[in-house]
Structures are given as C-alpha cells and as structure tokens.
C-alpha cells in the first residue's frame, strides 16, 4: 500500500514537472538513447492509471520522436549512433497491438518488440481484453518490423519466487514459445519490472536482452537490465521523461547522485 502511494505521488510530481517544462522549455533534451514501453494502444489495459492511450496520441508521439531520434531495434539501442536512438517495446501481447499499433509503426518504419505471456496466448485479461492468438503471433513473426519476446509463463512477480519457479517462468516460457512457433526467443521482459538476483541470473543464462527498471540507456547499461520510459502517457510527460533533468532526478531518487554525465 505504501509503495502504491509513493508511486502515485511520483506520477503527480512528474506531471507537474512536465507541465512546468512545457511552459518554460528550460530542460535540456536528452542526447542518450532510450527505450519506450507501451501496453495498450487504442485501449486502457495495462496503461498507467488505467488511462486510454489513443492511436492519435501514439501517432503524435512517434511523429515527435521521429524528429529527434532514430527508430532502432532493441539491441541496437545499446550502441552509440550519430543521433540519439529509441527502441519501442510492447508488454503483455494484447491483440490491439496488431490492429492499432502496428499500422502506425509501419508509417514510421519503427521496429518493435512485443513481449507475450506464454500461457495467455489466445486468452483474455482479467478485464476481458483479448491477447494475441497463435495465428496472429505467427503473422507478427513474419513481419520484418516485429520481434516476439518472452514475458514469462504467467506474468508472475519473479522476485517472490524460488529458483525452480523462476526457471519455469523464464526458461520454461521461452522453451514453450520456441516449440510452439519454431523461432528463437532471445528477449525478455520482467513482469512489473520486478526482479531478484536469482531472476536476473536466470534471464542472463537464457536470453540475450531483457528490459527492467526506469530510465535512459547509458554507456554501461547491462543487456539483462535495460531501463525504459513509460510511453503510454501524454506527450508532455514523455518529453519531460526524456530530458537530462528528469534522468538526474531519477538517479538521485535511487541514490546514484545528481550527475548523469558518467553514463552518457
């Protein structure tokens, strides 16, 4: 409960900072790479505060990003380029990714990674929102813009599990996806961003890349713990999240100091 209160307070403070920056335009845009996280485009499921994130808002956001970043696939965001790079990821594998997000991604030729929950393929969320089915995932695997990744078997909190259960959620889910779709699954996303040393070790042993945590990508970013920014929010908030000022504040909250220069 206390953690939820803190998270809500942070969101309120962040929106206030975003509004202030939108008026004053004093914060320096980040020059480092970033990964953006989405859940439902055109819907509410999984989005921050359960808010609907419209296709129009998604298109506007990509249009803004397109003027400042190069859209790249997830592994490439770990490399430096002549311009800042941004990778796009989608958690949970909701059906509206294919119907609502993918056409807009094609407009911008923007690659994306979709993290699916192995035991929920073809099912529905607790609120009745459909997940991608096997035929739809097969279609995504044939699309050059899309890579399918692993989001565990059941969307469990990995930091609460013993090693055997972690192995089943991580490697078991990967094996199930590879057997079902005849593909290599090398990317992972920690549900809720939660992880433990045992979970990170299990992911590192079975996948090449994994996303977790909040922030921008730095020169020393661990491929098994790639931070992200929540993209499913108003453009003003995302703009603020991508500034160096916001990154320094995040690092200060985590006790890493105010300077972010060492990671650029």
N, C-alpha and C positions, 0 to 999 in steps of 0.2 A: 504493500500500500504506500509506504513512504517513498519507495522508488518511483511509483507512478506519479505521485505528487511532484517530485523533483523533475521528472520528465515533462510534466505539463507546465511547470514553471519555466523550464528552459525553453519550451516552444513559444510561450508568451513573450519571454525576453528576446528570443531570436526574431520573432515577428516585429517587435518594437525596433530592434536594431535595423532590420531590413527596411522598415518604413522610413526611419531616420536617414539611412544611407541613400534611399531612393530620392529623398528630398535634397540632401546636401551633396551627394555624389563625391564624397571625400575619401572613401575607402579604396585602396589600390586593388585592381583586379588581380587575381592570382595568375602567375605565369607557369605554375606547375600543372602536371596532368591530373585528371580527375576521373572517377567512376561514378556514374549516377545510377541510383536504384529506383525501380518502379515496381508496382504491383498491378493495379487495375487501371488501364487507360480506357476511358469511357464508362467507368464504374466506380464503386466505393470500396470493394472488398480488399482488405489488406492495407489500404491507404492510411496515412497519418490522420488521426482523429476521425476515421471513417468518412472522410470527405470525398465527394465525387471529383475525379480528375478527368476533365473532358478531353475529347480528341482535339478540340480547338486550342485548349491550353497546351497540350502536348506539341502540337504543330508550332505554336508560337514559341515555345521553349526551344525546340530544335532549330527554328529559324534564327533565334538569338545566338544559340551555341554555334551555329554554322558560321557566324561572322567572326568568331573568336577562337574556335578550336578546330582541330582536325578530328573527324569521327574515325575511331580505330576499333579493332577487335580487342577484347580484354587483355590478352598477353602483351600486345603492343603498347599498352598504356604504361608499362613498366620501363619502357625505353624512352630516351630523350629524342625530341624531334626539333625541327626548325621553328615550329609553332606548338603551343600547348595542345595536348591531346585529350580527348574524352571518350570513354567507353560506356556503353549503355547496357544495363542488366535488368532482368525482369524476374521477380521471385514468384514461386508457387505454381506457375504454369496455368493461369486462368485462360479460358477459351477466348476471352476478349483480346488477348494478345494478337491472335491470328486475324480476328475480324477488324479490330480498331487500331492497334498499334502498328502492325506490320505494313499496312499500306502507306502510313506516314513515314516509317523508316525507309521505305523504298524511295519516297520523294527526295530524301536527303542522302540516299546511298549510305545509310548509317548501319553498321553491323550491330548485332545484339546477341547477348547470351540469355537464354531462358532456362531458369533452374526449376526442374519439375520434381514433384514429390512422388516417388516410385509407386507407393501403394494407393495413390489417389487419382491416378490416370483414369480418365473417363468417369470419375465420380463428381461429387458436388461438395462445396464447403459447408460449414455449419449453418450458413445463411442461405444455402441453396444455389450458390453461384457455381456454374459448371467449370470443371477443369478441362484442359485439352484431353481428347481421347487418343487412342493409339494411332488411328489413321491420320489425325491432324499432326501428331508429332512426327510421323513418317514424312508428311509433307514438309514440315519445317526442316527436317534433316536433309532434305533435297534442295533447300534454299541456301544459296551461297551467302546470304546475309546473316543467317541464324546458326547459332551453335547451341545445342542442348546440353545442360549441365545437371548435376546431381544436387538435390535439396533434401536428402535423406529419405528413408522409407516412410516416416510418419510425421515429419515436421516436429521432432522431439527437441527438448532443451538438452543439448549434448552435455552441458556442464553438470547435469543432475544424474547422469547415467554411469554405470560401472563399465569397465573396459570391454566386456563381452557385448553389452548392449550398444556401446559406441561403435564397435566393429560391425555389428549388424546394420545399424543405421547408416554408416558411412560406406564401408566396403560392400556390405550386403546389398544396399540400394544400387551402388554402381554396377555390381555384377548382374543384378536383375535388369537394369536398363540396357546394359550391353547385350545381354542374351535376348531380350525382347526385341530390340531394334537393330541389332547387328552393327553397332557403332562403337567407337571408342569414347568413353566419358572421362574427361580429364579435368573438368572444372567442378568446383564445389561451392556451395553457399551455406554457411552456418545459420540454421533457423534462429530467428530473433537476434542474430548476431552473437549468441551465447556460445562460449567455448571454454574448455579447460585445457591444461597441458596435455592430458591424455587424448582429448579430442583433436587438438592440433597435431599431435604426433600421428594419430590415425589418418588424418587428412593428408598430411605431408607424405605419408608412406603410400598413399593410394591415388593421389591426384596431383596434377602439376600446378594448379592455381586454385585459390579459394578467396572468397570475399568475407570480410568481417570488420566490424568497427565503423567509426565515423571519422571522416577527414579527407584530406587530399593526398595524392600519391607523392611520395618523396623518393629521393635517390636511393635510400636504404630500405625501401618497402619490401617486406617479406612476401614472397609469392603465395604463401599459405595464409596470409592475413592482410589482404588488400583492402584498404579502407574505401568507404563510399560516402556519397552525399545523397540524401533523400530527394529525388527529383519530382515526386508526385505532390508538389506544393506550388503555391503561386510563384510566378516568375520572379517577383521582387525578392522573395525569400531565397530562392535558388541563387540568384545573383549575389546576394549577401553571403550565402554559404560558400561561394567560390572565391571570396576575397581573401587576401592575406590577413586582414584584420580578424576575420572570423576564424581562420585557421590558428592564429596565435592565441585567441581566446579559448578555442577548444583544447589546445595543448596546455594552456595554463590551468584549465579546469582539471585536466588529467595529471597535473603536477609535473609537466615536462618543461616548464619555463615559458616565458613570453616570446622568446626568439624562435622563429621558424626557419632562419636562414640556412642552418646546417643541413636541412633536408632538401633544399632547392637544387 
